Amino acid sequence: MSEPLNISTLEGARRDALIRLIITLADSKRILGIRYSDWTLGAPSIETGVSTSSMTQDEWGHARLLYAMLKKLGIDPAPVEHDRPGEEFASIAALDHEQPDWAGLVVLMTLADGAVSTVLRSFATGTFDLAQNRVPKMLAEEEFHASLGSAWYRRLAATGGEARQLLTSSTEAMLPGLLAWVGADDDAARLMVDAGVIGPASERLTAFRDLVRDFVALVGVDIDSVEASADWDEARGRTPGRPDEEACQRARGDLNRALLVE
Amino acid sequence: MNEFVYDVFTRKERGDRLQHVGYVDAFDDETAKIYAWTTYSEERWFEMCVVKRTNVLPVNRVDGLFVEAQKAAHV
């Protein structure tokens, strides 16, 4: 590993790039928690509902830890968490809308959560000390999410019929955006690679493809043939779009503003 | 889709007796472990394990949950 990142000398575009990376990871965790919570009631069994509730709590805990990293850059995380308009959210596009069916949530658990963990794994082994210290515990908690997603993905893929069809269409719809996000290779991403904060785009993409290859093959998708989305929003480090307004209101805590405790 | 009953056993501290705390329905061992861990999360368990109910062999009873599980497994 290279020398630890010296935050005190970090300025300009490199500082902005680190802020963008932290926010896209934190926003993704927060909105992922909301998407899991959408299925706490209505999951296929009580046990599965309890598990999605538990994953919701994990994701929100991870989001708070990630937002808190902004303090090290002299930024108060409270306005970032509670005052931003939806257009500024940098969560991955796969989370922009509630999943319409359980198969979609399983794809989210396996592929979208897997994409976030892939980038976090790269972040944890980089030069930013807070990521080295905080992210490994998140990744340990994520093992449950990956196991549950994997068991359900295999189960639905083997079932056939409508469930398999829904799994396939969600997989095909989600992958291009996830590949673009994991393999971000614009100026800001390259600055982070040069500073050793994350690994190169090719390394992240290889890790993600290896992670999901066997799953998506179950529904006839060859991960090596899927192309990343070409559209890209460089300011936020995600593909164009934004989470729906209801999710943003919940993420910001709009309805509980008077009760906010920091 | 078939589901199975898994009984959940825990001990709170090292040296405690392993106690039966409940059960979960799951379609395989892996999901049973996840469901047990997330459902019975009221304590910081030193140890938790699950046993597929059909693997429990009744010794002295000819009726009850474990006998029924055995019968169902062999239908």
HADDOCK unambig.tbl for C-alpha pairs under 7 A between the chains (distance, minus, plus):
assign (segid A and resid 47 and name CA) (segid B and resid 24 and name CA) 6.86 0.50 0.50
assign (segid A and resid 47 and name CA) (segid B and resid 35 and name CA) 5.48 0.50 0.50
assign (segid A and resid 47 and name CA) (segid B and resid 39 and name CA) 6.70 0.50 0.50
assign (segid A and resid 48 and name CA) (segid B and resid 35 and name CA) 6.80 0.50 0.50
assign (segid A and resid 50 and name CA) (segid B and resid 38 and name CA) 6.44 0.50 0.50
assign (segid A and resid 50 and name CA) (segid B and resid 39 and name CA) 6.06 0.50 0.50
assign (segid A and resid 51 and name CA) (segid B and resid 35 and name CA) 6.25 0.50 0.50
assign (segid A and resid 51 and name CA) (segid B and resid 38 and name CA) 5.49 0.50 0.50
assign (segid A and resid 54 and name CA) (segid B and resid 38 and name CA) 6.24 0.50 0.50
assign (segid A and resid 144 and name CA) (segid B and resid 34 and name CA) 6.57 0.50 0.50
assign (segid A and resid 148 and name CA) (segid B and resid 31 and name CA) 6.16 0.50 0.50
assign (segid A and resid 148 and name CA) (segid B and resid 34 and name CA) 6.88 0.50 0.50
assign (segid A and resid 151 and name CA) (segid B and resid 31 and name CA) 6.68 0.50 0.50
